[in-house]
């Protein structure tokens, strides 16, 4: 995993004081403020989410004007990211912001430098002075993350899709920033309720702003099968025809799924597909009678109970089915991981569960992917390199936690998504109109105030690959509902995954979090105005 250099670590209180400080007051050439109007102060350098590894606020800053050019050199990657940045900035600024290969020391400069080894695969350097804003990275991913920081250094109105007055100032100084963990994920459950490709893309854009780099798509469950499988067409034709509460459901064609993967990649997110096995399979069992031990297909299911379904572990056709599904999804997915579920298999005996998981994991490897499973996978023998995703919470028993810790000691990587911390579908309080509360009520401070490195007793820090923020959709069917549950908690999980542990301080974080509200307003993001957060007046 990628970790910051020790020299870049700052204490939470020191960083908080630094971020609260005003930016240096001189800027490069640009339009003067209207007569009698006081020019607004720029966002203090580094006062963004996630908190950067290192901030040196000093010297004059840069102002984006009608003369600004986005300089990208001759790299296809810098050109792509430059075009993305221009698409963000042009509507609100009204400036042409040409993306050019022409060399120059002014403007917004995007540079890839193989010599900056300390920046790793996703780190970047942002330098702002009177002449230019220069973003430097070793890899395109880092450059893209740097662009997200640049967006947050500009006024929130830069996110509007109509021309705004400006000015468009970036405070002076240098940010050097690398992620704490290489695995920073969010999950969207498209099985309980189906979300169209456009809705998923909207969520991808929101994740990218906070440097999330993985999108875990929960593609199958009792209520619906959401990805086309050519060799088993009734999975979507019938199994995808409904959802929680009824309704038409839906599914992704292979072309739509590939387009989602491509879109996510353009925002530096790797898609991790999940087919939940051997439980959570009623949609498949309803589609094909032969997958049932008694040969009788159950009816489609539109409720929200769990643990009642299971593939027939003793039938060979079960493994033909699993092989076909994994093969076809692997062919569509360029990323490293394939998630095989494994949770809440209450209708599968322990003996059958272990036998099933030990037989299915090699199939994932056969098709070139790395196994990810919910932490119950550790009841079997995790494959070499497998990842266990821990979703336990306060009520999880010591024996189950120890099982995960033992697997970690044997080389299994752990991704943390504790339900009472990072499950975005948990209610904020008793009056929250959406979501569930089986893991408790999860206000924004509880969601933020934990350390992945020390969260799970017996799991060494080096075994923790990162974090995930899952969004289950039993009660959610529209983008504004997803956003209401994700914001303001999602940015905090993103910060836990990216920022150095020394920067984690709720008292300073909540100030930065409140300042995100005008940006969400400009982007049209629905969010919960938690009383824990000092939101801007008005």
Rosetta blueprint (number, residue, H / E / L):
1 X L
2 X L
3 X L
4 X L
5 X L
6 X H
7 X H
8 X H
9 X L
10 X L
11 X L
12 X H
13 X H
14 X H
15 X H
16 X H
17 X H
18 X H
19 X H
20 X H
21 X L
22 X L
23 X L
24 X L
25 X L
26 X L
27 X E
28 X L
29 X L
30 X L
31 X L
32 X L
33 X L
34 X L
35 X L
36 X L
37 X L
38 X L
39 X L
40 X L
41 X L
42 X L
43 X L
44 X L
45 X L
46 X L
47 X L
48 X L
49 X L
50 X L
51 X L
52 X L
53 X L
54 X E
55 X E
56 X E
57 X E
58 X L
59 X L
60 X L
61 X E
62 X E
63 X E
64 X E
65 X L
66 X L
67 X L
68 X L
69 X L
70 X E
71 X E
72 X L
73 X L
74 X L
75 X L
76 X H
77 X H
78 X H
79 X H
80 X H
81 X H
82 X H
83 X H
84 X H
85 X H
86 X H
87 X H
88 X H
89 X H
90 X H
91 X H
92 X H
93 X H
94 X L
95 X L
96 X L
97 X L
98 X L
99 X E
100 X E
101 X L
102 X L
103 X L
104 X L
105 X L
106 X L
107 X E
108 X E
109 X E
110 X E
111 X E
112 X E
113 X L
114 X L
115 X L
116 X L
117 X H
118 X H
119 X H
120 X L
121 X L
122 X L
123 X L
124 X E
125 X E
126 X E
127 X E
128 X E
129 X L
130 X L
131 X L
132 X E
133 X E
134 X E
135 X E
136 X E
137 X E
138 X L
139 X L
140 X H
141 X H
142 X H
143 X H
144 X H
145 X H
146 X H
147 X H
148 X H
149 X H
150 X H
151 X H
152 X H
153 X H
154 X L
155 X L
156 X H
157 X H
158 X H
159 X H
160 X L
161 X L
162 X L
163 X L
164 X L
165 X L
166 X L
167 X L
168 X E
169 X E
170 X E
171 X L
172 X L
173 X E
174 X E
175 X E
176 X E
177 X E
178 X L
179 X L
180 X L
181 X L
182 X L
183 X E
184 X E
185 X E
186 X E
187 X E
188 X E
189 X E
190 X L
191 X L
192 X L
193 X L
194 X L
195 X L
196 X L
197 X H
198 X H
199 X H
200 X H
201 X H
202 X H
203 X H
204 X H
205 X H
206 X H
207 X H
208 X H
209 X H
210 X L
211 X L
212 X L
213 X L
214 X E
215 X E
216 X E
217 X E
218 X E
219 X L
220 X E
221 X E
222 X L
223 X L
224 X E
225 X E
226 X L
227 X E
228 X L
229 X L
230 X H
231 X H
232 X H
233 X L
234 X H
235 X H
236 X H
237 X H
238 X L
239 X L
240 X L
241 X L
242 X L
243 X L
244 X L
245 X L
246 X L
247 X L
248 X L
249 X L
250 X L
251 X L
252 X E
253 X L
254 X H
255 X H
256 X H
257 X H
258 X H
259 X H
260 X H
261 X H
262 X H
263 X H
264 X H
265 X H
266 X H
267 X L
268 X L
269 X L
270 X E
271 X E
272 X E
273 X E
274 X E
275 X E
276 X E
277 X E
278 X L
279 X L
280 X L
281 X L
282 X H
283 X H
284 X H
285 X H
286 X H
287 X H
288 X L
289 X H
290 X H
291 X H
292 X L
293 X L
294 X L
295 X L
296 X L
297 X L
298 X L
299 X L
300 X L
301 X L
302 X L
303 X L
304 X L
305 X L
306 X L
307 X L
308 X L
309 X L
310 X L
311 X L
312 X L
313 X L
314 X L
315 X L
316 X H
317 X H
318 X H
319 X H
320 X H
321 X H
322 X H
323 X H
324 X H
325 X H
326 X H
327 X H
328 X H
329 X H
330 X H
331 X H
332 X H
333 X L
334 X L
335 X L
336 X L
337 X E
338 X E
339 X E
340 X E
341 X E
342 X L
343 X L
344 X L
345 X L
346 X L
347 X L
348 X L
349 X L
350 X H
351 X H
352 X H
353 X H
354 X H
355 X H
356 X H
357 X H
358 X H
359 X H
360 X H
361 X H
362 X H
363 X H
364 X H
365 X H
366 X H
367 X L
368 X L
369 X L
370 X E
371 X E
372 X E
373 X E
374 X E
375 X H
376 X H
377 X H
378 X H
379 X H
380 X L
381 X L
382 X L
383 X L
384 X L
385 X L
386 X L
387 X E
388 X E
389 X E
390 X E
391 X L
392 X L
393 X L
394 X L
395 X L
396 X L
397 X L
398 X H
399 X H
400 X H
401 X H
402 X H
403 X H
404 X H
405 X H
406 X H
407 X H
408 X H
409 X H
410 X L
411 X L
412 X L
413 X E
414 X E
415 X E
416 X E
417 X L
418 X L
419 X H
420 X H
421 X H
422 X H
423 X L
424 X L
425 X L
426 X E
427 X L
428 X L
429 X L
430 X L
431 X L
432 X L
433 X L
434 X L
435 X L
436 X E
437 X L
438 X L
439 X L
440 X L
441 X L
442 X L
443 X L
444 X H
445 X H
446 X H
447 X H
448 X H
449 X L
450 X L
451 X L
452 X L
453 X L
454 X L
455 X L
456 X L
457 X L
458 X L
459 X L
460 X L
461 X H
462 X H
463 X H
464 X E
465 X E
466 X E
467 X E
468 X E
469 X E
470 X E
471 X E
472 X L
473 X L
474 X L
475 X L
476 X L
477 X L
478 X L
479 X H
480 X H
481 X H
482 X H
483 X H
484 X H
485 X H
486 X H
487 X L
488 X L
489 X H
490 X H
491 X H
492 X H
493 X H
494 X H
495 X H
496 X H
497 X H
498 X H
499 X L
500 X L
501 X H
502 X H
503 X H
504 X L
505 X L
506 X H
507 X H
508 X H
509 X H
510 X H
511 X H
512 X H
513 X H
514 X H
515 X L
516 X L
517 X H
518 X H
519 X H
520 X H
521 X H
522 X H
523 X H
524 X L
525 X L
526 X L
527 X L
528 X L
529 X L
530 X L
531 X L
532 X L
533 X L
534 X L
535 X L
536 X L
537 X L
538 X L
